[in-house]
Amino acid sequence: GAGVSQSPSNKVTEKGKDVELRCDPISGHTALYWYRQSLGQGLEFLIYFQGNSAPDKSGLPSDRFSAERTGGSVSTLTIQRTQQEDSAVYLCASSVGTSRTYEQYFGPGTRLTVT
Amino acid sequence: KNQVEQSPQSLIILEGKNCTLQCNYTVSPFSNLRWYKQDTGRGPVSLTIMTFSENTKSNGRYTATLDADTKQSSLHITASQLSDSASYICVVLEAAGNKLTFGGGTRVLVKP
């Protein structure tokens, strides 16, 4: 079946604008994760969804970042008033179970550039 | 603070040669340790997952080892191919707290 998809693949935005990043997980996967990968850095956890609820938002760097998931499927990560330090690749992953012992399948990422 | 450190940061090897990547972690206790391969412009793809009771696992030309006593893992690539050029990421799952800690990755370039 289809893997995790993300859109757009690339996004260039001006500082101060809002952006929305979309993730379509593998059908039937209960858990959905958002990560950020800055140039030359390791993956940084942002938020985790179990169904439509987010029991762990501990990685969101500021209140400019928010995410939602609807219908237990598609998720949107929103960054308000973007800053240059928000430039990174945003990766989404999904897994069949809600424990992090389950394998996570990653999408190709959205490369965000804030000018 | 739990950490996962990988070395080297990058390496260049000739096609057909072997190489070994290292991962040292301080996460304890841990549930499992994973190695991922990330091609440029793509998301990470799982290579191996090992629990604390396993000390070796293979996936084709990739062999991961784990020493839970010294908190070290290695990923060995045998007979490297050009398609092995990628970043390799070590990830440790905490047993308590259900949290993943990612290493910074090793970037491997295989040259013909």
Interface residues (C-beta under 8 A of the other chain):
Chain A: V4 G40 Q41 G42 L43 E44 F45 L91 A93 S99 R100 T101 E103 Q104 F106 G107 P108 G109
Chain B: V4 S31 N32 G41 R42 G43 P44 V45 S46 I49 I89 L93 N98 K99 L100 F102 G103 G104 G105
